[in-house]
């Protein structure tokens, strides 16, 4: 069984802090406060938010920082941010503000080597290629790549561009039909058909979606990982909950297990002093916001004297293993974390942070990790297939493993039995590397992706790792994070 769920994504084009929308990227109208709209979509069950600064490339600047920081205070699903990204510094700034991924278009076309440079630093799962395509009689494929928020022609054939960029290190393609964007007249099915044949990466398609039937038809394409919707949500022609109720089935699994009880938040009795490690690798802001919302005292630090003795340390991370271990070494944090583990002081690792806790990784090259978890981090393609799987599909695995996925199997000590309640719940994953086994395991929860069993959550003594992002997995993720902190600190 493949537990992977396809995504419904809200696209928010912004100028300053205002939500705007036009037709075919022209005639932009102000529709309201983008942060408030994002929060509303979150509460309705959206799977992901795409923020696009519609005027950033025109002025060679990105102004999403403040908006991201504000949005992440109340929105706990993944956020992709795009607009005039042209350097490592631009990406770092957006990740620190709360973005999980960044989308590039104009500067990717102008300097394709930028894609590889960013992927090597932040990991390909962090880099989304935004493509705005318009029909053209001057190209062999019939579509031309556009830049500058769909306003400027490039003369580049869409097919050539898709084939080229997939070799440079992108993790996802976000394809928008300029001809259909904002029209509410339906998607360009021929464009989706072409892209489906060309991509080996997760594919998001958008532009013109105006009905549940059109969304379902697009989701039938194997490569389509998600649907991007803007105008139809903004003008209330489509509703998130209705889409999911009508489409969700065994053949079209969508995330529907929303937990809106909030009865686990801001526990007045249980409050922990937590250090989130600042080592230049990721989206710490969203984690800090989640921990603060749960009522804990949180600091962001890379000071060894604090990390050594504080109640709980969390090692987050977005990026590649080699870059992550290098940053830890340069800050003198490797021995501090190893010593903390020996002294039975709680550690939580999230995504890259979890991977760094293992003995080694083969990402890009062989690198040693912290060795707290006895096992190897490797490409998911190299995992053994599940012999008991009922899936006989010959479809090639799509990496990164990006999106919502159910936790499936539980293994381990009875003292972790409280975590069984999270099986059959969906959480947000974004990675190409991971592990399928740990030699010194106390407990783990797994997930299944294209017949590969992946360790999704694991524990050894007082150290717990999440391959997924609980802080970006909605209310159920916050609930799991709250329960994990109480368990690891109080036992």
C-alpha positions in Angstrom: 0.0 0.0 0.0 1.2 3.5 -0.8 0.2 5.9 2.0 1.2 9.0 0.1 -1.4 11.7 -0.2 -1.6 14.3 -3.0 -1.8 17.9 -2.0 -4.2 20.8 -2.4 -2.2 24.0 -2.3 -3.3 27.6 -2.0 -1.3 30.1 -4.1 -1.1 33.6 -2.7 0.3 36.3 -4.9 1.4 39.2 -2.8 2.6 42.8 -3.0 3.9 44.0 0.3 1.5 42.3 2.8 -1.5 42.5 0.5 -3.0 39.6 -1.3 -3.4 40.4 -5.0 -4.8 38.6 -8.0 -5.1 39.2 -11.7 -5.9 37.4 -14.9 -2.9 36.0 -16.8 -0.7 37.9 -14.3 -2.1 41.3 -15.4 -4.7 43.7 -14.0 -3.7 42.9 -10.4 -6.4 43.6 -7.8 -5.9 43.9 -4.1 -8.1 41.3 -2.2 -7.1 41.6 1.4 -4.5 40.8 4.1 -2.5 37.8 2.9 -1.6 36.6 6.4 -5.2 36.5 7.4 -6.2 34.7 4.2 -3.4 32.1 4.8 -4.6 31.6 8.3 -8.2 31.0 7.1 -7.0 28.5 4.5 -5.0 26.7 7.2 -8.0 26.3 9.4 -10.0 25.0 6.4 -7.5 22.2 5.9 -5.1 23.4 3.2 -2.1 21.1 2.7 0.5 23.8 1.7 0.8 27.5 1.0 2.7 29.1 -1.8 3.7 32.7 -1.3 4.8 34.5 -4.5 6.0 38.1 -4.4 4.4 39.2 -7.7 6.6 42.3 -8.1 9.8 41.1 -6.5 11.7 40.3 -9.8 10.7 43.7 -11.3 12.5 45.5 -8.5 15.2 42.8 -7.8 14.2 42.5 -4.2 12.2 40.1 -2.0 10.0 41.5 0.8 8.6 38.3 2.2 10.5 38.1 5.5 8.1 40.0 7.7 5.1 38.3 6.1 6.5 34.9 6.7 7.3 35.6 10.3 3.8 36.8 10.9 2.1 33.9 9.0 4.1 31.3 10.8 2.8 32.4 14.2 -0.6 30.8 13.4 -0.1 28.6 10.3 1.5 25.2 10.8 1.6 23.6 7.3 4.5 24.0 4.8 5.1 27.3 3.1 7.0 27.8 -0.1 8.2 31.4 -0.8 9.3 32.8 -4.1 10.3 36.1 -5.7 13.6 37.5 -6.9 15.7 34.8 -5.2 19.2 35.0 -6.6 21.7 33.9 -3.9 22.4 31.7 -1.0 21.8 34.7 1.3 18.3 35.2 -0.1 17.4 31.6 0.6 18.9 31.6 4.1 16.9 34.8 4.9 13.6 33.2 3.8 14.2 30.0 5.6 15.0 31.8 8.8 11.8 33.8 8.5 9.7 30.6 8.3 9.8 29.2 4.7 10.2 25.5 4.2 11.1 25.7 0.5 11.9 28.4 -1.9 10.8 28.8 -5.5 12.9 30.3 -8.2 12.0 31.3 -11.8 13.5 34.4 -13.3 17.1 34.0 -11.9 17.0 30.2 -12.6 16.5 31.1 -16.3 19.2 33.8 -16.2 21.7 31.8 -14.3 20.9 28.0 -14.3 24.0 27.3 -12.3 22.2 29.0 -9.3 20.0 25.9 -9.0 22.9 23.5 -8.4 24.6 26.0 -6.0 21.4 26.3 -3.9 20.8 22.5 -4.0 24.3 21.7 -2.8 23.8 24.1 0.2 20.2 23.5 1.2 19.4 20.1 -0.4 17.4 19.6 -3.5 14.2 19.1 -1.5 14.3 22.8 -0.5 14.5 24.1 -4.1 11.3 24.4 -6.1 11.5 25.4 -9.8 8.6 27.7 -10.6 7.8 27.6 -14.3 5.3 29.9 -16.0 4.4 28.6 -19.4 2.5 30.3 -22.2 1.3 28.7 -25.5 3.6 29.6 -28.4 3.8 28.7 -32.1 7.5 29.5 -32.1 8.6 26.4 -30.0 8.5 22.7 -30.8 6.6 21.8 -27.7 4.0 24.5 -28.2 4.8 26.3 -24.9 7.3 29.0 -24.0 8.9 29.6 -20.6 8.0 33.1 -19.2 9.8 35.1 -16.5 9.2 38.3 -14.5 6.0 37.0 -13.1 4.7 35.8 -16.4 5.3 39.1 -18.2 8.5 38.5 -20.2 9.1 36.0 -23.0 12.4 34.0 -23.0 12.2 32.1 -26.3 12.9 28.9 -24.3 11.0 25.8 -25.2 9.2 24.3 -22.1 10.2 20.8 -22.9 13.9 21.7 -23.2 13.7 23.6 -20.0 12.0 20.8 -18.0 14.5 18.3 -19.3 17.5 20.5 -18.4 16.6 21.7 -15.0 15.9 18.2 -13.6 19.6 17.5 -14.0 20.6 20.6 -12.0 19.3 19.7 -8.5 15.7 20.8 -8.2 13.3 19.0 -5.8 10.0 20.0 -7.3 8.4 21.7 -10.3 5.6 24.2 -9.8 4.0 24.7 -13.2 1.5 27.5 -13.9 -0.3 28.1 -17.2 -0.1 31.8 -17.9 -3.0 31.5 -20.4 -5.4 30.0 -17.8 -4.1 31.8 -14.6 -6.9 33.7 -12.9 -9.5 32.9 -15.6 -11.5 30.3 -13.6 -12.1 28.7 -17.0 -10.4 25.4 -16.3 -6.7 24.2 -16.5 -4.7 23.6 -19.6 -5.0 19.8 -19.8 -2.6 19.6 -22.8 0.1 21.4 -20.8 -0.4 19.0 -17.8 -0.3 16.0 -20.2 3.1 17.2 -21.6 4.6 17.9 -18.2 3.5 14.5 -16.9 5.5 12.8 -19.6 8.6 14.8 -18.9 9.1 15.0 -15.2 10.8 12.7 -12.8 10.2 15.0 -9.8 7.1 15.8 -7.9 4.9 18.1 -10.0 2.5 20.8 -8.9 0.2 22.2 -11.6 -1.9 25.4 -11.5 -3.8 27.9 -13.5 -7.5 28.1 -14.1 -8.8 25.3 -11.8 -12.5 25.9 -11.4 -14.2 22.6 -10.5 -13.7 19.5 -8.4 -13.9 17.3 -11.5 -11.0 19.3 -13.1 -8.9 18.8 -10.0 -9.7 15.1 -9.9 -8.8 14.7 -13.6 -5.4 16.4 -13.0 -4.7 14.2 -10.0 -5.0 11.1 -12.2 -1.7 11.9 -13.8 1.0 9.9 -12.0 3.5 12.7 -11.8 1.1 15.3 -10.4 1.7 15.6 -6.7 -0.5 18.5 -6.0 -2.9 21.1 -7.4 -2.3 24.9 -7.0 -5.4 27.1 -6.7 -5.6 30.8 -6.3 -8.5 32.7 -7.8 -11.1 30.0 -7.2 -10.4 30.0 -3.5 -10.1 33.8 -3.2 -13.5 34.3 -4.9 -15.1 31.4 -3.1 -15.8 29.4 -6.2 -14.1 26.3 -4.7 -13.8 25.3 -1.0 -11.0 23.2 0.5 -13.1 20.9 2.6 -15.6 20.2 -0.2 -12.8 19.3 -2.6 -11.3 16.8 -0.2 -14.6 15.2 0.7 -15.6 14.7 -2.9 -12.2 13.4 -4.1 -10.8 11.4 -1.2 -10.8 7.7 -1.8 -8.5 4.7 -1.9 -7.4 5.8 -5.4 -7.1 9.5 -4.5 -6.0 9.7 -0.9 -6.0 13.3 0.5 -5.3 14.5 3.9 -8.6 14.6 5.8 -7.7 13.6 9.4 -7.7 17.2 10.8 -7.4 17.5 14.6 -8.9 20.9 15.6 -9.4 20.2 19.3 -6.4 22.2 20.5 -6.8 20.7 24.0 -3.1 19.9 24.2 -1.9 23.5 23.8 -0.3 25.8 26.4 -0.2 23.2 29.2 0.2 25.4 32.3 1.5 22.4 34.3 4.1 21.1 32.0 6.5 23.8 30.7 10.1 23.0 29.5 13.1 25.1 28.8 14.2 24.3 25.3 17.2 25.3 23.2 16.7 25.2 19.4 20.2 24.9 17.9 21.1 27.7 15.5 23.7 26.3 13.0 22.6 28.0 9.8 20.6 25.1 8.5 16.9 25.8 8.3 13.6 27.0 9.2 13.9 27.5 12.9 11.2 30.2 13.1 8.3 27.8 12.5 9.6 25.4 15.1 10.1 28.2 17.7 6.6 29.5 17.0 5.1 26.0 17.5 7.0 25.4 20.8 6.0 28.8 22.1 2.4 28.1 21.2 2.6 24.9 23.2 3.7 27.0 26.3 7.4 26.2 26.5 10.3 28.6 27.1 12.4 28.6 23.9 15.7 30.2 22.9 17.6 30.0 19.6 21.3 29.5 20.3 24.6 27.9 19.3 26.3 28.4 22.7 27.8 25.2 24.0 27.4 26.1 27.6 23.6 26.5 27.2 23.2 23.4 24.9 25.1 21.3 27.4 22.8 21.7 30.4 19.4 23.0 29.3 16.4 20.6 29.9 15.8 19.8 26.2 17.8 20.5 23.0 16.2 20.3 19.5 18.3 20.0 16.4 16.2 21.1 13.4 17.4 21.3 9.8 16.8 21.9 6.2 19.6 21.1 3.8 22.2 18.5 2.9 24.0 16.2 5.3 27.5 17.3 4.3 26.7 21.0 4.8 24.9 20.2 8.1 27.7 18.2 9.7 30.2 20.9 8.6 28.3 23.6 10.3 28.0 21.7 13.5 31.8 21.0 13.5 32.6 24.7 12.8 30.6 25.7 15.9 32.1 23.0 18.1 28.7 21.4 18.6 29.5 17.8 17.7 31.2 16.7 20.9 28.6 18.7 23.0 25.7 16.8 21.5 27.5 13.4 21.8 28.3 14.2 25.4 24.8 15.3 26.1 23.5 11.9 24.8 26.0 10.0 27.0 24.7 11.9 30.0 21.1 10.9 29.2 20.0 14.4 28.5 17.1 14.8 26.1 17.7 15.6 22.4 15.2 15.8 19.5 16.3 15.8 15.9 14.0 16.9 13.1 14.4 16.1 9.4 18.1 16.9 8.6 18.6 17.1 12.4 17.5 13.5 12.8 19.7 12.4 10.0 22.8 14.0 11.5 22.2 11.8 14.6 23.1 8.7 12.6 26.6 7.2 12.1 27.0 8.2 8.5 25.4 9.4 5.2 26.1 8.8 1.5 24.5 12.1 0.4 26.8 13.6 -2.2 29.8 11.8 -0.5 30.5 9.7 2.5 30.3 11.7 5.8 30.3 10.6 9.4 27.5 11.8 11.6 27.1 11.9 15.4 26.6 8.2 15.8 23.9 8.3 18.4 21.6 6.2 16.2 23.4 3.2 14.8 22.7 3.1 11.1 23.3 4.8 7.7 21.5 7.6 5.9 21.1 6.7 2.2 19.0 7.5 -0.9 15.5 6.2 -0.6 15.9 4.6 -4.1 18.4 2.3 -2.5 16.1 1.0 0.1 14.9 -2.6 -0.2 11.4 -3.0 -1.5 8.8 -4.3 0.9 8.3 -8.0 0.0 4.8 -7.9 1.6 3.6 -5.0 -0.5 0.4 -5.5 -2.5 1.4 -2.8 -4.9 2.5 -4.3 -8.3 2.9 -0.9 -10.0 6.0 -0.5 -12.1 6.0 3.3 -11.8 9.4 4.7 -10.9 9.8 6.2 -7.5 9.5 10.0 -7.4 12.0 11.8 -5.2 12.1 13.9 -3.1 9.5 12.2 -1.0 7.5 15.4 -0.6 4.1 15.8 0.9 1.7 14.2 3.4 2.1 10.6 4.3 0.5 8.2 6.9 2.5 6.7 9.7 1.9 3.0 9.4 3.8 0.5 11.6 4.9 0.7 15.2 7.8 -1.2 16.7 9.4 -1.0 20.1 9.4 -0.9 23.8 6.1 -0.7 25.7 7.0 2.6 27.3 6.4 4.2 23.9 3.0 2.7 23.4 1.3 6.1 23.8 2.6 6.9 20.3 0.6 4.2 18.7 -2.3 6.6 18.5 -0.4 8.4 15.7 -0.5 5.5 13.3 -2.9 6.1 10.4 -2.3 9.9 10.9 -0.7 11.9 8.2 2.4 14.1 8.6 4.5 16.3 6.3 7.7 14.8 4.8 10.3 16.5 2.5 13.4 14.4 1.9 15.3 12.2 -0.6 17.5 10.5 2.0 16.6 8.6 5.2 17.0 5.1 6.7 15.1 1.8 6.7 16.8 0.3 9.8 18.5 1.2 13.1 20.6 -1.3 15.0 20.2 0.2 18.5 16.5 0.9 18.3 14.2 1.4 21.3 11.1 2.4 19.3 10.1 3.6 15.8 7.2 4.4 13.6 7.5 3.8 9.9 5.9 5.1 6.7 5.6 3.6 3.3 6.5 5.3 0.0 6.6 3.5 -3.3 7.0 0.1 -1.6 9.8 1.4 0.6 9.5 1.3 4.4 11.0 4.5 5.9 11.8 5.1 9.5 9.7 8.1 10.3 10.1 8.5 14.0 12.6 6.7 16.3 14.0 6.8 19.8 17.2 5.5 21.5 17.3 6.3 25.2 16.7 10.0 25.7 17.1 10.9 22.0 14.2 11.0 19.6 14.2 11.7 15.8 11.5 12.8 13.4 12.1 12.4 9.7 9.0 14.4 9.0 8.2 17.9 10.3 5.7 17.8 13.3 5.8 21.6 13.5 4.5 21.7 9.8 2.0 18.9 10.2 -1.0 20.9 11.4 -2.8 20.3 14.6 -2.0 16.6 14.8 1.7 17.5 14.4 1.6 19.9 17.3 -0.2 17.3 19.4 2.6 14.8 18.6 5.3 17.3 19.4 3.7 18.2 22.7 3.4 14.6 23.7 7.0 13.8 22.7 8.4 16.7 24.7 6.5 15.7 27.8 7.5 12.0 27.4 11.2 12.7 26.8 11.6 15.2 29.6 9.5 13.6 32.3 10.7 10.0 31.9 
